[in-house]
Amino acid sequence: MSKKLAATVLILAALLLGCKSKAPGASADMPKEPVVIGMQADRTGGISSWGYWLEKSAKLAVEEMNKEGGINGRPVRLVIEDTETTPAVGARKFRKLVEADGAVAVIGSVHSGVMMATVPLAEELKTPYFPIAMASEATEEQANRYTFRINSHVHEQVNGSINWMLEKVAKKWTIVVSDYAWGWSHEKYFSKGIRDAGGEVLATVRIPQGTKDFYPYLNNIPKDTEAVYFIFFGADSVGFVQQLHEKRPEVKKFTMICSMEAIDLPSLGKAVEGMYVLEYLPRSLSQFDTPENRAFRTKLGVEPDGREVGGTGKTVAGSHYWASYELLWLLKKTMEGSKFQGRKDIPELIRNLEGVGRVQQSPKFLQGDLVFRAEDHQGFHDHFMSQIENGALNVKFKIPVDKIIYPPMVDLRGKPLS
């Protein structure tokens, strides 16, 4: 082989290797080695309608980030695995993301069963984990120093709504929940909250996921129940509210937006009309028309009423999809603050995350001000009390972030880092 030909082969090989290592959207002058961030995406299973939007938002953040120079001058590569909305699968995929794909941090599932199966793995594998699921235990009794959550969870939701529930909705409640970690957390915290605030919990009812016939369970709702607090997702929510309306049309209903998330409300008609719902970011643009929110929705292809642009039939998971976007920008902020280069810098990254404090609303943090607490790694933000009227969620009042915060249940700062 001539020297000229050999040189040409070497140049081509180098170019091919360089192209292979670049992340999507990365600029040509970035170093070859990307920062690998994993994502437990709920692509299939019962919560896939949420997972679609969380993945779409995460991809947008990475694309924008790489156009702006990545993290510490390195491209970001998002590696995505499907949890199948199943705890065992989600936990296994977390391990794969860390051990096989080299993820130095993982954006977590919105399914609490997956989250609770993964939280101990984050500590075992010493990898920062950022779930979007809402069982409170992840940042309370089962918390560890490698788990962080910026979005709403059950304890915050109780804090923001319990007194209003008793004053404006009803005194006598039955609590009906999906029978797994997330539902149990709601049952525990809302039962205690109602009783502590002077109300009555007449009964609690757990219903298995995937139930089609809710009537046998509805028979367990006492006759003198004035209102039902319930929590389900997807098809289970639709079946429950329709059958509850058929059997007990007189009872009032209150839930978190999670029960109605990514669901076309007009199609449910009278079954949801008048229902109160606590949102974390209003679904309708008219109810939260800030420049930051308007720009974000435009980039994600969300119509003003919350449907996806293009007539796909999808309804936005509007109270959740912002979290994956903001988490990635929070990671960029703290990785750059800790001069992060690799796994050896994870302890310093964690200390930097614990020092975040308050992040002001901006195009990267569109939901509003984020208060991030060092003790329990829990974030706090504004909530919105809404009511379904003519098939649309209309905000009745905002609950400011400072009204949501409660004293930390744990202090993780003394836990060792290695």
C-alpha positions as CSV (number, residue, x, y, z in Angstrom):
1,M,0.0,0.0,0.0
2,S,1.4,3.4,-0.9
3,K,2.0,6.0,1.8
4,K,-0.6,8.3,0.2
5,L,-3.3,5.5,0.2
6,A,-2.4,4.5,3.8
7,A,-2.8,8.1,4.9
8,T,-6.2,8.3,3.2
9,V,-7.4,5.1,4.9
10,L,-6.3,6.5,8.3
11,I,-8.2,9.8,7.8
12,L,-11.3,8.0,6.6
13,A,-11.2,5.7,9.7
14,A,-10.8,8.6,12.0
15,L,-13.7,10.4,10.4
16,L,-15.9,7.3,10.7
17,L,-15.1,6.8,14.4
18,G,-15.7,10.5,15.0
19,C,-19.2,10.4,13.4
20,K,-20.1,7.3,15.3
21,S,-19.3,8.9,18.7
22,K,-21.2,12.1,18.1
23,A,-24.6,12.6,19.8
24,P,-27.6,13.9,17.7
25,G,-27.4,17.6,17.4
26,A,-23.8,17.8,18.6
27,S,-21.6,20.4,17.0
28,A,-18.6,19.4,15.0
29,D,-16.0,20.9,17.3
30,M,-17.2,19.0,20.4
31,P,-15.0,16.2,21.8
32,K,-15.9,12.7,20.7
33,E,-16.8,11.2,24.1
34,P,-20.4,12.1,25.0
35,V,-22.0,12.5,28.5
36,V,-24.4,9.5,28.6
37,I,-27.7,10.1,30.4
38,G,-30.2,7.2,30.6
39,M,-33.9,7.3,30.6
40,Q,-36.5,4.8,31.9
41,A,-39.2,5.6,29.3
42,D,-42.6,4.2,29.8
43,R,-43.1,3.4,26.1
44,T,-45.5,0.5,26.5
45,G,-48.0,-0.6,29.2
46,G,-50.7,1.2,31.0
47,I,-48.9,4.5,31.4
48,S,-47.5,4.8,27.9
49,S,-49.7,7.8,27.1
50,W,-47.7,9.8,29.7
51,G,-44.4,8.2,28.7
52,Y,-44.8,9.4,25.1
53,W,-44.7,13.0,26.2
54,L,-42.0,12.7,28.8
55,E,-39.7,11.1,26.2
56,K,-40.6,13.7,23.6
57,S,-39.7,16.5,26.1
58,A,-36.4,14.8,27.1
59,K,-35.4,14.5,23.4
60,L,-36.1,18.2,22.9
61,A,-33.9,19.2,25.8
62,V,-31.0,17.1,24.6
63,E,-31.3,18.4,21.0
64,E,-31.3,22.0,22.3
65,M,-28.5,21.3,24.7
66,N,-26.2,19.9,22.0
67,K,-26.9,22.9,19.8
68,E,-25.7,25.1,22.7
69,G,-22.5,23.1,23.2
70,G,-23.6,20.1,25.3
71,I,-22.4,19.8,28.9
72,N,-18.9,21.0,29.7
73,G,-18.2,21.1,25.9
74,R,-19.2,17.5,25.4
75,P,-22.2,16.2,23.5
76,V,-25.0,14.6,25.5
77,R,-26.3,11.2,24.4
78,L,-29.7,10.1,25.7
79,V,-30.0,6.3,25.9
80,I,-33.6,5.2,26.3
81,E,-35.0,1.9,27.6
82,D,-38.7,0.9,27.9
83,T,-39.9,0.0,31.4
84,E,-43.1,-1.6,29.9
85,T,-44.8,0.1,32.9
86,T,-43.5,-2.9,34.9
87,P,-41.4,-2.6,38.1
88,A,-39.2,-5.7,37.5
89,V,-38.5,-4.6,33.9
90,G,-37.9,-1.0,34.8
91,A,-35.4,-2.0,37.5
92,R,-33.6,-4.3,35.1
93,K,-33.4,-1.6,32.5
94,F,-31.9,0.8,35.0
95,R,-29.1,-1.6,35.6
96,K,-28.6,-2.0,31.9
97,L,-28.4,1.7,31.4
98,V,-25.7,2.1,34.0
99,E,-23.7,-1.1,33.6
100,A,-23.9,-1.7,29.9
101,D,-24.6,1.7,28.4
102,G,-22.4,3.8,30.7
103,A,-25.1,6.2,31.9
104,V,-23.8,8.5,34.6
105,A,-27.4,9.7,35.6
106,V,-30.8,8.3,34.8
107,I,-34.1,10.2,34.3
108,G,-36.7,7.9,35.9
109,S,-40.1,6.5,35.2
110,V,-43.4,8.2,36.0
111,H,-44.7,4.8,37.4
112,S,-44.3,4.6,41.2
113,G,-43.9,0.8,41.1
114,V,-40.9,1.2,38.7
115,M,-39.5,4.0,40.9
116,M,-39.7,2.2,44.2
117,A,-38.0,-0.9,42.6
118,T,-35.2,1.3,41.3
119,V,-34.5,3.6,44.2
120,P,-32.3,1.0,46.1
121,L,-30.5,0.3,42.8
122,A,-29.5,3.9,42.5
123,E,-27.7,3.7,45.8
124,E,-26.2,0.3,45.0
125,L,-24.8,1.4,41.6
126,K,-24.0,4.9,43.0
127,T,-25.8,6.6,40.1
128,P,-28.0,9.7,40.4
129,Y,-31.6,8.8,39.7
130,F,-34.3,11.4,38.9
131,P,-37.7,9.7,38.9
132,I,-40.9,11.6,37.9
133,A,-43.2,9.2,39.8
134,M,-45.1,10.4,42.8
135,A,-45.1,8.0,45.7
136,S,-43.8,10.1,48.6
137,E,-41.7,7.3,50.1
138,A,-38.9,7.8,47.5
139,T,-37.9,11.1,49.2
140,E,-39.1,10.1,52.7
141,E,-38.7,6.8,54.5
142,Q,-37.0,5.0,51.6
143,A,-34.9,8.0,50.4
144,N,-31.2,7.8,49.7
145,R,-28.5,10.2,48.6
146,Y,-28.6,9.1,45.0
147,T,-32.3,9.8,44.4
148,F,-33.7,13.2,43.5
149,R,-37.2,14.4,42.5
150,I,-38.1,17.9,41.3
151,N,-41.8,17.4,40.7
152,S,-45.0,17.1,42.8
153,H,-45.6,14.0,45.0
154,V,-48.4,12.9,47.3
155,H,-47.2,14.7,50.5
156,E,-47.1,18.0,48.6
157,Q,-50.5,17.4,47.1
158,V,-52.1,16.8,50.5
159,N,-50.4,20.0,51.8
160,G,-51.8,22.0,48.9
161,S,-55.4,20.7,49.0
162,I,-56.5,19.1,52.3
163,N,-58.0,22.2,54.0
164,W,-59.7,23.3,50.9
165,M,-61.2,19.8,50.3
166,L,-62.9,19.8,53.7
167,E,-64.0,23.4,53.5
168,K,-65.3,23.6,49.9
169,V,-66.0,20.0,48.8
170,A,-67.1,17.7,51.7
171,K,-66.4,16.4,55.2
172,K,-67.2,12.7,54.7
173,W,-64.9,11.0,52.3
174,T,-64.2,7.6,50.8
175,I,-60.7,7.0,49.3
176,V,-60.5,4.7,46.3
177,V,-57.0,3.9,44.9
178,S,-55.2,1.8,42.3
179,D,-53.7,-1.2,44.2
180,Y,-50.0,-0.6,44.0
181,A,-47.3,1.7,45.5
182,W,-48.7,5.0,44.1
183,G,-52.2,4.2,45.2
184,W,-51.1,3.1,48.7
185,S,-49.2,6.3,49.1
186,H,-52.3,8.4,48.3
187,E,-54.4,6.2,50.6
188,K,-51.9,6.7,53.5
189,Y,-51.3,10.4,53.2
190,F,-54.8,11.5,52.3
191,S,-56.4,9.4,55.0
192,K,-54.2,11.0,57.6
193,G,-54.6,14.5,56.1
194,I,-58.4,14.3,56.1
195,R,-58.5,13.0,59.7
196,D,-55.9,15.5,61.0
197,A,-57.9,18.4,59.4
198,G,-61.1,17.3,61.1
199,G,-62.8,15.3,58.3
200,E,-63.9,11.7,58.2
201,V,-62.6,8.9,56.1
202,L,-65.6,6.5,56.0
203,A,-63.8,3.8,53.9
204,T,-60.7,3.1,51.8
205,V,-61.0,0.9,48.8
206,R,-58.1,-0.7,46.7
207,I,-58.8,-1.8,43.2
208,P,-56.4,-3.9,41.1
209,Q,-54.9,-2.4,38.0
210,G,-56.6,-3.5,34.8
211,T,-60.0,-3.9,36.4
212,K,-62.9,-3.7,33.9
213,D,-65.9,-4.2,36.2
214,F,-65.8,-1.6,39.1
215,Y,-69.3,-2.3,40.4
216,P,-68.2,-4.9,43.1
217,Y,-65.8,-2.3,44.5
218,L,-68.2,0.6,44.3
219,N,-70.5,-1.4,46.6
220,N,-67.9,-0.8,49.3
221,I,-68.5,3.0,49.2
222,P,-70.7,3.8,52.2
223,K,-74.1,5.3,51.5
224,D,-73.3,8.5,53.6
225,T,-70.2,9.3,51.6
226,E,-70.4,12.9,50.4
227,A,-67.3,12.8,48.2
228,V,-64.8,10.3,46.7
229,Y,-61.1,11.0,46.5
230,F,-59.7,8.6,43.8
231,I,-56.4,7.9,42.0
232,F,-56.0,5.8,38.9
233,F,-54.4,6.3,35.4
234,G,-55.3,5.6,31.8
235,A,-58.1,3.2,31.0
236,D,-58.6,2.4,34.7
237,S,-59.5,6.1,35.3
238,V,-62.0,6.1,32.4
239,G,-63.7,2.9,33.6
240,F,-63.8,4.1,37.2
241,V,-65.3,7.5,36.6
242,Q,-67.9,6.2,34.2
243,Q,-69.1,3.5,36.4
244,L,-69.0,5.7,39.6
245,H,-71.2,8.2,37.8
246,E,-73.7,5.4,36.7
247,K,-73.9,4.0,40.3
248,R,-73.5,7.1,42.5
249,P,-74.1,10.2,40.4
250,E,-74.7,12.3,43.5
251,V,-71.3,12.0,45.1
252,K,-68.7,14.7,44.5
253,K,-65.3,13.8,43.0
254,F,-61.8,15.1,43.6
255,T,-58.5,13.8,42.3
256,M,-55.0,14.7,41.2
257,I,-54.5,15.5,37.5
258,C,-52.8,12.1,37.3
259,S,-56.2,10.4,37.1
260,M,-57.2,12.5,34.1
261,E,-53.7,13.0,32.6
262,A,-53.4,12.5,28.8
263,I,-57.2,11.7,28.7
264,D,-59.6,13.4,26.3
265,L,-62.0,14.9,28.8
266,P,-64.9,16.0,26.5
267,S,-65.4,12.3,25.6
268,L,-66.2,11.5,29.2
269,G,-69.1,14.0,29.4
270,K,-71.2,14.1,32.6
271,A,-69.0,11.5,34.3
272,V,-66.3,14.2,34.9
273,E,-68.3,17.4,34.7
274,G,-67.8,19.5,37.8
275,M,-65.0,17.4,39.1
276,Y,-62.2,19.2,41.0
277,V,-58.6,18.3,39.9
278,L,-55.2,19.5,41.2
279,E,-52.9,20.3,38.3
280,Y,-49.1,20.8,38.4
281,L,-49.1,22.8,35.1
282,P,-52.4,23.7,33.5
283,R,-53.3,21.7,30.4
284,S,-54.9,24.6,28.6
285,L,-52.6,27.3,27.4
286,S,-55.2,30.0,28.3
287,Q,-54.8,29.0,31.9
288,F,-51.0,29.5,32.0
289,D,-50.1,31.7,29.0
290,T,-46.6,32.7,29.9
291,P,-43.9,33.3,27.1
292,E,-41.9,30.3,28.4
293,N,-44.9,27.9,28.4
294,R,-46.1,29.1,25.0
295,A,-42.7,28.6,23.5
296,F,-42.3,25.1,25.0
297,R,-45.7,24.0,23.8
298,T,-44.9,25.3,20.3
299,K,-41.7,23.3,20.1
300,L,-43.4,20.1,21.4
301,G,-46.4,20.5,19.1
302,V,-49.2,21.1,21.6
303,E,-52.3,22.9,20.6
304,P,-53.9,25.5,23.0
305,D,-56.5,23.0,24.2
306,G,-53.8,20.4,25.0
307,R,-54.1,18.1,21.9
308,E,-51.1,17.2,19.9
309,V,-50.6,19.2,16.7
310,G,-51.4,17.2,13.5
311,G,-54.6,15.5,14.5
312,T,-52.8,12.5,16.1
313,G,-55.6,12.1,18.7
314,K,-53.1,12.4,21.6
315,T,-53.8,14.6,24.6
316,V,-50.8,16.1,26.4
317,A,-49.6,14.8,29.7
318,G,-49.4,18.5,30.6
319,S,-48.8,18.3,34.4
320,H,-45.8,15.9,33.9
321,Y,-44.1,16.3,30.6
322,W,-42.2,19.5,31.7
323,A,-40.4,17.5,34.4
324,S,-38.1,15.5,32.1
325,Y,-37.2,18.7,30.2
326,E,-36.4,20.6,33.3
327,L,-34.4,17.7,34.9
328,L,-32.0,17.6,31.9
329,W,-31.4,21.3,32.2
330,L,-30.9,20.9,36.0
331,L,-28.3,18.2,35.2
332,K,-26.5,20.5,32.8
333,K,-26.5,23.3,35.4
334,T,-25.1,21.1,38.2
335,M,-22.7,19.1,36.0
336,E,-21.1,22.3,34.8
337,G,-21.1,23.7,38.4
338,S,-19.3,20.6,39.6
339,K,-17.0,20.5,36.5
340,F,-18.3,17.0,35.9
341,Q,-16.2,14.7,33.6
342,G,-17.1,11.2,34.6
343,R,-18.2,8.7,37.3
344,K,-15.5,9.8,39.7
345,D,-17.2,13.2,39.9
346,I,-20.6,11.9,41.0
347,P,-20.0,12.8,44.7
348,E,-19.3,16.4,43.7
349,L,-22.3,16.4,41.4
350,I,-24.6,15.3,44.2
351,R,-23.2,18.0,46.5
352,N,-23.9,20.5,43.8
353,L,-27.4,19.3,43.4
354,E,-28.0,19.6,47.1
355,G,-26.9,23.3,46.8
356,V,-29.3,24.3,44.1
357,G,-31.8,26.0,46.4
358,R,-34.2,28.1,44.4
359,V,-34.2,28.2,40.6
360,Q,-36.1,31.1,39.0
361,Q,-38.7,30.6,36.2
362,S,-37.0,30.8,32.8
363,P,-37.3,29.2,29.3
364,K,-35.5,26.2,30.7
365,F,-37.6,26.1,33.9
366,L,-41.0,27.0,32.4
367,Q,-43.3,25.5,35.1
368,G,-42.3,28.3,37.5
369,D,-39.9,28.8,40.4
370,L,-38.4,25.5,41.6
371,V,-37.4,25.2,45.2
372,F,-35.0,22.3,45.7
373,R,-34.3,21.1,49.2
374,A,-31.0,19.5,50.2
375,E,-32.2,17.5,53.1
376,D,-34.5,15.1,51.3
377,H,-33.7,15.9,47.6
378,Q,-37.3,16.9,47.0
379,G,-38.4,19.8,44.8
380,F,-41.4,22.1,45.3
381,H,-43.3,24.2,42.8
382,D,-46.7,25.9,42.2
383,H,-49.9,23.8,42.0
384,F,-53.2,24.8,40.4
385,M,-56.7,23.9,41.6
386,S,-58.9,23.4,38.6
387,Q,-62.4,22.3,37.8
388,I,-63.7,20.5,34.7
389,E,-66.3,22.7,33.1
390,N,-67.7,21.9,29.6
391,G,-65.0,19.3,29.2
392,A,-62.1,21.7,29.9
393,L,-59.9,22.2,32.9
394,N,-60.3,25.7,34.2
395,V,-58.0,27.0,37.0
396,K,-59.8,28.3,40.0
397,F,-56.8,29.4,42.0
398,K,-53.0,28.9,42.1
399,I,-51.3,27.4,45.2
400,P,-47.9,29.1,45.4
401,V,-44.8,27.0,45.9
402,D,-44.2,28.4,49.4
403,K,-47.6,27.2,50.6
404,I,-46.8,23.6,49.5
405,I,-43.5,23.1,51.4
406,Y,-43.5,20.9,54.5
407,P,-40.7,20.1,57.0
408,P,-38.3,17.4,55.7
409,M,-38.9,13.9,56.9
410,V,-35.3,12.8,56.5
411,D,-31.9,14.5,56.2
412,L,-29.6,12.8,53.7
413,R,-26.7,15.2,53.8
414,G,-24.7,13.1,56.3
415,K,-25.0,9.9,54.3
416,P,-21.6,8.8,52.9
417,L,-20.7,9.3,49.3
418,S,-18.0,7.2,47.6
